[in-house]
Amino acid sequence: KKLSTTEDEVRRALIYFTERKLLRADENDVQRYEPVHDVVAKQIYELRSVENKDFKAFLRQLQNDYERWQREDRNEKRLLVESDVAKADVYTLRLEKRSEYEMWKENIQQSKDANQRRLEKEKKYNELLREALYRSKRNFRIAGGVAGIAVLLGLVALGFYKHAQEQEAIASESLSNSSSAAWRSVMSCTVPTASMGCPA
């Protein structure tokens, strides 16, 4: 089956790969291109070298962590952290080929279990925090409502108090006026008669 593409697309692809030194023109036939094996091989080697260096560094760390765990009577605080357990999972196939894997396996599994328990505790703790936050918000709203009602009742009581003071002042003034009028009427009567409204 032939690939359907234009000559322009092929030319652009050849230029692209040639500039990146992944392809080169054949010395005998200029219309033929071949991969630059040295460049491709070097890139693959560099990639594998980095991966191998990372793997070897992880092996050293895994061995050191295992030995410390053993020295400290399998202390749970010396188990692998979550990121190291993740690396162990990534490298499982390579680790299984090593003779030390059987002794590391228990440490790795206990680390997985401990990390899982820790994550579950953190999840429960976060749920409790969320619930407490919800309750405190609800209580805050209730307290705000109660405070609002108390302020409103205080304002109503203040209104009643001012009204009562006004009524007392009016009553006091009326009493004073009526007392003054009664006194004047008593004083104005020289001869008490019932027809004048004076006391007899």
Secondary structure, 3 states (H helix, E strand, C coil): CCCCCCHHHHHHHHHHHHHCCCEEECCCCCCCEEECHHHHHHHHHHHHHHHHHHHHHHHHHHHHHHHHHHHCCCCHHHCCCHHHHHHHHHCHHHHHCCCCHHHHHHHHHHHHHHHHHHHHHHHHHHHHHHHHHHHHHHHHHHHHHHHHHHHHHHHHHHHHHHHHHHHHHHHHHHHHHHHHHHHHHHHHCCCCCCCCCCCC
